[in-house]
Every structure is written in C-alpha cells, then in structure tokens.
Amino acid sequence: MYGGKYLVGMRWVVSAEPGMLEPLRAKLGGTVRELRGIGPTANSS
C-alpha cells in the first residue's frame, strides 16, 4: 500500500506519474524517492 515513486521535500510530498517527477523536481526541488508499500504481500499467508 502506498508504494511507488514520490518527490519528497522537507515538509511536502508530491505523488505523480514517474515521468512527471523529474520536471517537477526541477521546479520545486526535493528528491525523487522510491518507497515500498506496507501491509500484506502476495507471499503473505
């Protein structure tokens, strides 16, 4: 749940299509980060 790539700043997070993150980073700053989701996985019993 909530995994994927995000643009992360000191006090904000932007969720967008991966191809949009670099152009947004050029305007807003921040760091593109890949976050892993939490919760059950396909391998969970």
N, C-alpha and C positions, 0 to 999 in steps of 0.2 A: 504494500500500500504506500503510495506517495514516493515511489522510486522515480528515477529519471534524471535528466539534466536540468539544472537551475542556474540562474545568475544570482549570485549572493553578494550583498553588500553588508556594511556594518549593522544596519538596522532594517534591512529590507530584503526581500526575495522576489524574483520575477520568474514566473512559470510561462514558458512559451515553446513553440516548436524549436527543436535543436538548431535548425538553420538560422533562426532569428536571434539566437543568443549572442553571437559574436558582434553583429551590428549594434545590438542594444548595449553590449559591454563597451563599445567604442564611445557611445553617447553618455552612458550612466556610470561607467567604471565598474568595480566589483570583480568577482571571479566566477568563472563557469565551473560548477562542481557537479559531479555525478553522485547522486545519493541513492543508497539502497533502501528499498522499502522495508517495512516491518510487518509482522504478522505471519500467518500460515504460508507455507510454500507448497509447491507441488509434491515435494518429497516428505512433507509432514504427515504423520499418522493421525 
